């Protein structure tokens, strides 16, 4: 491991992609804080994920790379903004040529990045790991860059703060739906906004029915404003114990909901990583795509909580040309229920075995 550089006083962590990617980068901030307790730590992210990093206890400041920073004028404005911060070191966790060039032109003394891109000459400290092989978790790949500044990779900490205002808003929603005292509380997140192949909506709907009927659970279906229609396909219109919260919560409020939840069930998408960061038990549905392998992109520390179709791995998804399309249908409701019910029983919640014949008859849908 590299020795900590005492002269590294101002450090920039760069991760400008989506929710899950940023969540899996947060352990870098905590690792750097442990090894550089007096340093100024900043993070460069997209504005859309500002709530993930807002008030993070290990970050001193947050910078944004939004639409205004793209194009010729925006490119140089971003460089000026970073120069003004006078950073001593920068870690580019998700490499792009544009950002590698921004860091080089920002006069940052130590620039850490991958050694396997054609523009890697723009970094002066390089990590030689092929992430595309997916032999390690994304959080661990990120921490490899932090080790270049002498940071230890353990423990892996996420440390997302939840303000009291977010907790109050979630409590008000649950009271409005009359499920504020219901246990177990299970959150389903059926959408992925194109980040993964999705388990079918009708399968989520049947799983929600079993949670209500056999576990006595209350189910909250989460999602963005553009996912209200998806959520309506999962919630049975006459159900009093399964409700849609699609479009209702900010990211901080989703975190507050996750703090209340016993279990979070989702496709391979950012909120699944958010749930693990909030230390919630999870079940995730993953496609057999090698680039999306749960070894790299699964819920951290819960590889055994992943369900996948029993098929060989694919390098790319051919979709309409694939004889197995949509292969996610091969994950049956019964298979998902076995994992879900086992987790709830381990938490001490009883499971009632009712409607077995009906559910078995629909389990492959």
Secondary structure, 3 states (H helix, E strand, C coil): CCCCCCCCCEEEEECCCCHHHHHCCHHHHHHHHHHCCCCEEEEEECHHHHHHHCCCCCCCEEEECCHHHCHHHHHHHHHHHHHHHCCCEEEECCCCHHHHHHHHHCCCCEEEEECCCCCHHHCCEEECCCHHHCCCCHHHHHHHHHHHHCCCCCCCCCCCCCCHHHHHHHHHHHHHCCCCCCCCEEEEECCCCCCCCCCCHHHHHHHHHHHHHHHCCEEEECCCHHHHHHHHHHCCCCCCCEEECCCCCCHHHHHHHHHHCCEEEEECCHHHHHHHHCCCEEEEEECCEHHHCHHHHCCCCCHHHEEECCCCCECCCCHHHCCCCCHHHHCCHHHHHHHHHHHHHHCCCCCCCCCHHHHHHHCCC
